[in-house]
Amino acid sequence: MYRQLTEQAERYIKSLYSQDDIAGELKRKLADLMARGEANADAACRALKLSRRTLQRRLKAEKTSFQKVLQEVREVLAVNYLGDTRLKSLEIAMLLGYSNISTFTTAFKSWYKIPPAEYRQKILGV
């Protein structure tokens, strides 16, 4: 199952580069911004060279929102990061832009119905 999830995450990340809509562009930027600890709408708008209102309007036209795009990127990256045993859960939480491990754990449980530590243990066999 881990291999399937990893392959899915890799396909997702590769697919980001073939998307030419604003949501795809935002996903690419957010992946970079998260690594620098700047996973927020203001930083994304600066990176995209758009006003916040323009970004909102374009995302709405694509039937999505900043929060939905951010969540999707976090979901995929969380699985990738959990596969790297060198990363602790707190480090993963910070990489994804969460201020603490509790918030990350709550979000992860809402996506995958199990906490990240259990996911690592049961799904990844780590």
C-alpha positions in Angstrom: 0.0 0.0 0.0 2.9 2.4 0.8 4.2 1.9 -2.7 0.8 2.8 -4.2 0.5 5.9 -2.1 4.1 7.0 -2.9 3.4 6.4 -6.6 0.2 8.3 -6.3 1.9 11.2 -4.6 4.7 11.3 -7.3 2.1 11.2 -10.1 0.2 14.0 -8.4 3.3 16.2 -8.1 4.3 15.5 -11.7 0.8 16.3 -12.8 1.1 19.7 -11.2 3.6 20.6 -13.9 1.2 19.8 -16.6 -1.7 21.9 -15.2 -1.9 25.3 -16.7 -4.8 26.6 -14.7 -4.4 28.9 -11.7 -5.0 26.1 -9.2 -2.2 24.1 -10.7 0.1 27.1 -10.6 -0.9 27.8 -7.0 -0.1 24.1 -6.1 3.4 24.4 -7.6 4.0 27.6 -5.7 2.6 26.3 -2.4 4.9 23.3 -2.5 7.9 25.6 -2.8 6.5 28.1 -0.2 5.9 25.4 2.4 9.5 24.4 2.3 10.4 28.0 3.2 7.7 28.2 5.9 5.5 30.6 4.0 2.4 28.6 3.3 -0.1 31.5 3.4 -2.2 33.4 0.9 -0.2 36.6 1.0 3.1 34.8 0.2 1.3 32.8 -2.6 -0.1 36.0 -4.1 3.4 37.6 -4.1 4.8 34.5 -5.7 2.1 34.5 -8.4 2.2 38.3 -8.8 -1.5 38.6 -8.3 -3.6 40.5 -5.9 -5.5 38.5 -3.3 -8.8 39.4 -4.8 -7.7 38.3 -8.3 -6.4 35.0 -7.0 -9.8 34.4 -5.2 -11.7 35.3 -8.3 -9.7 33.0 -10.6 -9.9 30.1 -8.1 -13.6 30.6 -7.7 -14.0 30.4 -11.5 -12.2 27.0 -11.3 -14.7 26.0 -8.5 -12.0 25.9 -5.8 -10.5 28.1 -3.1 -7.1 28.8 -1.6 -7.8 26.7 1.5 -8.9 23.7 -0.7 -5.8 23.9 -2.8 -3.6 24.3 0.3 -5.2 21.2 1.9 -4.8 19.1 -1.2 -1.1 19.9 -1.4 -0.6 19.3 2.4 -2.4 15.9 2.1 -0.1 14.7 -0.7 3.1 16.1 0.9 2.2 14.6 4.3 2.2 11.1 2.9 5.5 11.7 1.1 7.2 13.2 4.2 5.9 10.4 6.5 7.7 7.9 4.2 11.0 9.6 5.0 11.9 8.0 8.4 14.5 10.7 9.0 11.7 13.3 9.5 10.0 13.5 12.8 6.3 14.3 13.0 7.0 17.8 14.4 9.3 18.5 11.4 6.7 17.3 9.0 4.1 19.6 10.7 6.4 22.5 10.3 7.2 21.7 6.7 3.5 21.6 5.9 3.0 25.0 7.6 1.3 23.9 10.8 2.3 25.8 13.9 2.2 22.6 16.1 2.0 18.8 15.9 -1.5 18.7 17.4 -2.9 20.7 14.5 -1.1 18.5 12.0 -2.3 15.3 13.7 -5.9 16.6 13.7 -5.7 17.5 10.0 -4.1 14.2 9.1 -6.7 12.2 10.9 -9.4 14.1 9.0 -7.8 13.1 5.7 -6.8 9.5 6.4 -8.9 8.5 9.5 -5.7 7.6 11.5 -3.1 9.7 13.2 0.3 10.1 11.4 2.2 7.9 13.9 -0.2 5.1 13.4 -0.1 5.6 9.6 3.7 5.3 9.7 3.5 2.2 11.8 0.6 0.3 10.1 0.7 1.5 6.5 4.4 2.1 6.0 5.6 -0.6 8.4 8.1 1.9 10.0 
